[in-house]
Amino acid sequence: MKVIPGSLIIILFIAVVSACTGRRSGTKESEAGTDTTAAVPDTGYTGIKQYYSGEHLLKEVTFKNGIRYGETKTYYQDGRLYQTFWYENGLREDSGRWYYPDGKVFRSTPYKNDTMDGIQIQYYRTGKTRAKLGYNKGLRTPFLEEYTTQGRLDSDYPEIVSTIRDDYNSRGTVRINLELSNKATKVKFYRSEFYNGVFDTSKCQLLNTTNGKAYLDFKKTGSPQTDYVGIIAVILTRYSNNYLAYKKIELPYDDLK
């Protein structure tokens, strides 16, 4: 039987203890690191970030925990203020504003949950009101007021004019021709109603319009149908806004579709 020297036993004992201690220490450090990460997640950037194109400042965005929260500004190429929006939790709220190069407000648009909602106001450079437009959850309402530079309400808008070509007895068809009372050509005609008080193009039938004129064809069905058709004309005004005109047209027969 061989006898192991005492010094060798001591060396072996120290090596084993060190190895065990090292393994336990490493495990504890790993667990501590995991716990710290779970308890304090990365919340993202808080502050104002600036975005450039070359040397030109294009935009300043305010963040809170990595989400847009606060004012966002955009600028003209020469550095003058162009736009401001207010964000809460990444969504536009309050009013977005557009500015003339001299710093005066051109347009103010109300937002709710990142959607236009309320009365948009446009301004002349003098500060006087140029126009007011209605929005409801991102969709236009018929409300529109436009003002001259002197502050007078301008309500000189054309009406929808309709004529009927009746070939019901000979061909079983009826055509309704559409145009504006002032013969303007900057118009689009839709077969539509104002659904819940708004103009919703997803529920409208856009009619083919050429040089300010459109038409709608109906055929005899022999079964009862709606006895009228609703028409909305989207008319570009002299103030570069869209005026929404509506006309209910009675059909000459009750079985047209």
N, C-alpha and C positions, 0 to 999 in steps of 0.2 A: 504494500500500500504506500502510494506516494504522499508525501506531506507537502502541502502548499504553504509556501512561506507567508508569514504574517503580513509583510508589506504588500504582497500581491493581493491578498484578501481585502486589504484596506482600499487599494486602487479600484478593484472590481466593485466594491460596495459604493464608492463615490460615483462611479460611472452610471450604475443602475439608478441611484437616487437622482442624479442630474437629468437622466433621460425621462424618468417619470415626472419630475417637476416641470420639465420643458413641455411635455405633452399636456399636462393640466393647465399650464399657463397659456399655451396656444389656444386651447378650447375656450377658456374664459374670455380671451380677447376677441375671438370670433363671435361669441354670443353677445358680448357687450356691443360690438359694432353693429350687429343686426338689430338689437333692441333700440339703439340710438337712431338708426335710419327709419324705423317704423314709427317712433315717437315724434320725430321732427321731419315731416315730409318736405320736399322741395316745393316752396310756394311760388316760385317764379320771380320775375323782376318787378320791383316797385320803384317808380320814378318816371322821368320823361326821357324818351328816346328820340333822337333826331335822325332824319333820313335825308341824304344828300344825293344830288346828281352832279358829279364833279365837285365844284366848289359851291354849288347852289343848294341852299336849304329848301327842301321840298315839303317836309312835313315834320311836325312834332306831335308825338303820341304819348299820352299819360297812361301808365299801367299801375295796377294794384294787384300784387300776387300773380303777375303774369297775364292779367286780363285787363282789357281797356276799361278804365274807370277814371273819369274826369274829362278834361278838354283835349280835343284833338284839333290841331291847326294845320292848314295847308297854305302854301304861299305861291305867289306869282314868281316867274323866273327872276325878276329883279329884287325879290325879297319882301315885297309888300304882301300884306295879309289878303288871302283869297277866300278861305272857308274856315268856319269853326263848327264843331259838333260836340255835344256833351254825351258822354257814355256812362252807363251804369251797368256793371256786370257784363260788359261786352256788347250792350245794346244801346242804340241811339235813343235818347230821351230829350225832353224839353224842346228847344228850337235849334235847328241848324241854320246857319246864316252864311250868305254869300256877300262879298264886298266888291264895290267898285275899286279901281286902283287907287283912288284918293282916300280910301278907308271908310267911306260911307256905305251903309247897308243897302244892297240891291234887293235881296230876297230873304225872307224869314219863313222857315217851314217847320211846323210843329211835328214832333215825333212821339209815338208811344210804342214801346216794345219794338223799336227798330223799324217802325212803319209810319208813314205819313198819316196823321190823324188830326183834323181840325182845320183851321182857316190859314192858308198860306197868304202872306202879304208881300207884294212887290212894291218897290219904291223908285221914284225918280232920283236923280243926283241931288236935287234940291231938298230931298227928304220927304216930299209929299207922296202920298199913296198913289201908286200906279194901278194896282189891281188887287183883288181878293178872290181866292179860289177855295172851294170846299173839298175836303178829303175825308173819307171815312174808312179807316182800316186799310189804307193804301189805295183806295179806289176813288175816282172823281165823283162828286155829287153835281147836280145841275147848277149849284150856286156859283155865280160869277158876277163880280162888279169890277168895272174898269173906269178909270178916271183920266180926264185930260190933264195936261200940264197945269191948267188953271184950277184944277180941283173939281171940275164938273163931272157928274156921273154920266158916262156915255152908254146909252142903251139902244143904240141904233144897230140892231142885229136883223139879219134877213130871216124869213120864214121858209118852211118847207112847202113847196108847191107840187101838187100831184095831179095827174090827168090819167084817165082810164081809157084803154083801148079794149072794147068789148067785142070779142068774137065767140061769146059763149054759145050762141045758137048755131053758128056755122062750124066752129072748130072745137067748141068746148073749152076755150081758153079766155083768160082775162089778163091783160098786162097793165101794171101800174107804173107810170113814168114819173120820175122824181127829178127835181132841180130846186135851186134857191130862188127866192123872189127877186134878188138883185143880180142873178145870173153869175154869181161868183163861182170860181172853179176850184178854190182851195177848200175842198169839202170831201168827207167820206160819209157814205150812207150805210146804216145798219138796220137790219130787221131786228127790233129789240124793244124792250121795256126798261124802265129804271127798276131794277130788282132791289128791294129793301132800300130804295132811295139812292142807289148808286149805279154808275155805268160800269157794268162788268162785261168786258169783251169776251170772256170765256163762255158767256151765255148768249152771245150775239151772232148773227149771220151777217158778215161783211158782204155788201153788194158791190159788184163790179162798177166802178165809177170812172167815167171818161169825160174830161172837159166839163166837170161839174154836173154831169147827168148820170142817172142810174135808172134801172128798171127792175121790176119784180114780177115774175110770171106765175100765174095760178092755173090749175086745171080743174075741170068738172069731175067730181068724185061720185055724185049720186047719194052721198051720205052726209049728215049734218056736220059742219065744221065751224070753227070760230068765225064770227061774222065781221071781224075787223083785223087790221094789221097795224102794229106799232112800228114807227120809223124814228130813228135817232140820227140826226145829222151832226157830225163833228166838224165844226167850222173854225178855220184859223182866222183869228181876228187881227186887226191892224196893230194890236199890242202883242202879237205873237203868242196868244193864249188860245186854248180850245174852248169855244162856246158850244154847249150841248143843246140842240134844239130838238123838240119832240113833236110828233104829229100822230094822232090816231085816225086812221083812214078806214071808213066804213066800206065793206065789200058789197057789191051789188047783188050777190047771190050767197046763199048760206051753205053751199056744198063745195066751196073752192079750197084747194090745198096746193 
